[in-house]
Amino acid sequence: MSIITTATRMWLTKSVKPFTFTNTYDEKLKYDNEQNMGLYVHIPFCKQICDFCPYCKELYNAEKCDEYIDSLIREIHLVGNMHKGKKQVTSLYFGGGSPALAVDRIQEIICAIELYFDITEGICIELHPSDLELSKLERLKSSGITKISIGIQSFNKKFQFLLGRCAVNAESISKILNEVKFETVSMDFIFALPNQTFEDLKEDINTAFTCGANHIAIYPFIDFTFTKSKIKTMAKKQKRKLLDLITEYCYSKEYRRDSIWTFSNNETAKYSSMTRDNFLGFGCSATTLLNDTFKINTFSVEEYIKRITKHTLPTALTIKFTLRQRMIYYLFWTAYSTKIDSFEFEKFFDTSLKKMYGLELFLAKLFGFITEKEGVYSMTLKGAFYYHYYENFYTLSYIDKMWGVMRKNAFPHNIRF
């Protein structure tokens, strides 16, 4: 456990009490009064396993995928029936894995969800470049998908090779995206790869917007301990310089920044599942965040199916937040958008942000991490980098440990941080 994350947790929660996840959980999820709630569906199958990818996934098998989707739909009914009437939610995200491998059943999943939830901001799906076929995109659009995110990682062949990915053809992508239109077309890229320069990234950004994207996400490479990747991480100073140059370049092009890593050339183009106040997750490894509870489903496809067959929630671990812990979780992920609105904080917690974290806000302004205008705190370039820097510690201290354990043990007894 990183000394930095431990010290930060103790300082901000005003307690030495660790975050403790246990295998006990609520049989019924109480989400009746949750506001700004999103939905997430995880489909863990891939045709190829990328060494650098930390997410819950396994090689695609048509029969096993169908069995999994059957269980997924049962989980949706199980959770949906816990609330009377339809619940309004912001958005629905399909992630993975490569969820489009289940293209023939996406509409069936959406129909099950729409029995219980009214989606107001669209339905999104992550795509592999190999998914960009006319018939597949038409099927997805007719199923109700309004936003797509394509995992390009890089248009540059040397970085595709480094990541173990096949080369992508920008002209082919442009042609197919001109034939099937979506509200948001986002493209994902990785930065801070060995010997990667700003010119490399600028070329990726320009190519993305030229060939049909109206939104991009540029994520830093993170070296998870449990992956097989042998890629070396970039030094802190180089990484900061790259992030600043990327941000300044996007600002110079008048692209809108809507999170630490994402930019768009259109105000209506949005693609992020990270900044929801609450969310329900369906499928193996999916997480659920409610007002005082965070839970994560088992990573094992087999054990997930067994639990659902018994009409039991597939929860592996749960934490019941203290008020301070919930505030930290709220602030950490809200800050991902580069802004924290003190009025929204007060609305959510019924208490003043300054009252709870006045000293921390003062110090953040003093050190040039944030600015404040009419109760809205916005990150500076310096603040955005150090948010990323801390997130890297958080990821390796918390997520890396939890996912590493859960990949080996379907239902751990507990995990403490």
HELIX and SHEET records of a PDB file:
HELIX    1   1 ILE A    3  THR A   13  1                                  11    
HELIX    2   2 ALA A   62  GLY A   80  1                                  19    
HELIX    3   3 PRO A   99  ALA A  102  5                                   4    
HELIX    4   4 VAL A  103  GLU A  114  1                                  12    
HELIX    5   5 PRO A  129  ASP A  131  5                                   3    
HELIX    6   6 LEU A  134  SER A  143  1                                  10    
HELIX    7   7 LYS A  157  LEU A  163  1                                   7    
HELIX    8   8 ALA A  170  GLU A  179  1                                  10    
HELIX    9   9 PHE A  198  THR A  210  1                                  13    
HELIX   10  10 LYS A  236  SER A  252  1                                  17    
HELIX   11  11 VAL A  301  THR A  309  1                                   9    
HELIX   12  12 LEU A  323  THR A  334  1                                  12    
HELIX   13  13 ALA A  335  SER A  337  5                                   3    
HELIX   14  14 SER A  342  PHE A  349  1                                   8    
HELIX   15  15 LEU A  353  LEU A  366  1                                  14    
HELIX   16  16 LEU A  381  TYR A  394  1                                  14    
HELIX   17  17 THR A  395  ILE A  399  3                                   5    
HELIX   18  18 ASP A  400  LYS A  408  1                                   9    
SHEET    1   A 2 THR A  20  THR A  22  0                                        
SHEET    2   A 2 ASN A 414  ARG A 416 -1                                        
SHEET    1   B 9 ARG A 256  ARG A 257  0                                        
SHEET    2   B 9 THR A 262  SER A 264 -1                                        
SHEET    3   B 9 HIS A 215  PRO A 220 -1                                        
SHEET    4   B 9 THR A 184  PHE A 191  1                                        
SHEET    5   B 9 LYS A 147  GLN A 153  1                                        
SHEET    6   B 9 ILE A 123  LEU A 127  1                                        
SHEET    7   B 9 LEU A  92  GLY A  96  1                                        
SHEET    8   B 9 MET A  37  ILE A  43  1                                        
SHEET    9   B 9 ASN A 278  PHE A 282  1                                        
SHEET    1   C 2 PHE A  45  CYS A  46  0                                        
SHEET    2   C 2 GLU A  58  LEU A  59  1                                        
SHEET    1   D 2 LYS A  87  VAL A  89  0                                        
SHEET    2   D 2 PHE A 117  ILE A 119  1                                        
SHEET    1   E 3 THR A 287  LEU A 289  0                                        
SHEET    2   E 3 THR A 293  ASN A 297 -1                                        
SHEET    3   E 3 THR A 315  LYS A 320 -1                                        
SHEET    1   F 3 LYS A 339  ASP A 341  0                                        
SHEET    2   F 3 VAL A 376  MET A 379 -1                                        
SHEET    3   F 3 ILE A 370  LYS A 373 -1                                        
END                                                                             
